[in-house]
Amino acid sequence: MRVVDEITRTRARNALIRWRCERSAALSEQADEALRERLAALLREEPFVRARVLGVYWPIRGEPQLAPCYERWESGGRTLALPRIGEGGALEFGRWRRDGAVRADRFAIPVPHPFETVEPDLLLVPCVGFDARGYRLGYGGGHYDRTLAQRPIAAIGVGYDACELERFDAEAHDRPLPAIVTESRVIRAR
């Protein structure tokens, strides 16, 4: 979906979420498989190959499904961590095993239970929308931006080609991501 400058962030966000949720299951699975292959290849490159603790996400509202990657990464010795919203709105990450217990947080998003805090050295950041500069449009809470502002941590955006925006005005708190992976390519921020 190409969205021009004059469309507001909120309208763009709502349109992109609606598009993700209304796609067919077959289309979603094809796109997710291609995206997972590109992401796995990127994680074999420097500096990402050195990441041992991966801050991952539980997909909601049509976000790319990365569960098969989680299985490979965990069985390959990497630690997985799911986020929850902490003090001041930044994210905290809890060690998560794919067969481990989770509980829904106040937003009905699963978080590990019990919550054992870990520090990821790489975040996989779901993108509602994004542009070629590496700026990400999220759900509007600024949680990933706060997290990235608080500590130096590598991050890779994850989104669908159709959610690329031509450009949108970044806000003061927005942090560009160095790379965004889609089903057809890896976008290196410029």
VENZI-V341864 format. One record per backbone hydrogen bond with DSSP energy under -0.5 kcal/mol. NH is the residue of the N-H (numbers start at 1). CO is the residue of the C=O. Records with the same first field share a line. If there is no record, write none. Layout:
NH: CO, CO
//
This chain:
3: 1
7: 4
12: 8
13: 9
14: 10
15: 11
16: 12
17: 13
18: 14
19: 15
20: 16
21: 17
22: 18
23: 19, 20
28: 24
29: 25
30: 26
31: 27
32: 28
33: 29
34: 30
35: 31
36: 32
37: 33
38: 34
39: 35
40: 36
41: 37
42: 38
43: 39
44: 41
45: 42
49: 45
50: 47
51: 48
54: 52, 79
55: 53, 122
56: 54, 81
59: 57
63: 60
66: 64
69: 66
70: 66
71: 67
72: 68
73: 69
74: 70
75: 71
76: 72
77: 74
78: 73
79: 52
80: 96
81: 54
82: 94
83: 56
84: 92
86: 84, 90
89: 86
90: 87
91: 143
92: 84
93: 118
94: 82
95: 116
96: 80
100: 97
103: 111
105: 109
108: 105
111: 103
113: 101
116: 114
117: 115
118: 93
120: 118
121: 53
122: 53
123: 154
124: 55
125: 123, 156
126: 124
127: 158
128: 126, 137
129: 137
130: 163
131: 135
134: 131
137: 129
138: 136
146: 142
147: 143
148: 144
149: 145
150: 146
151: 147
153: 151
154: 121
156: 123
157: 179
158: 125
159: 181
163: 160
164: 161
165: 130
166: 3
167: 3
170: 168
174: 171
177: 134
179: 155
180: 187
181: 157
182: 185
187: 180, 185
188: 186
189: 178, 187
190: 132
//
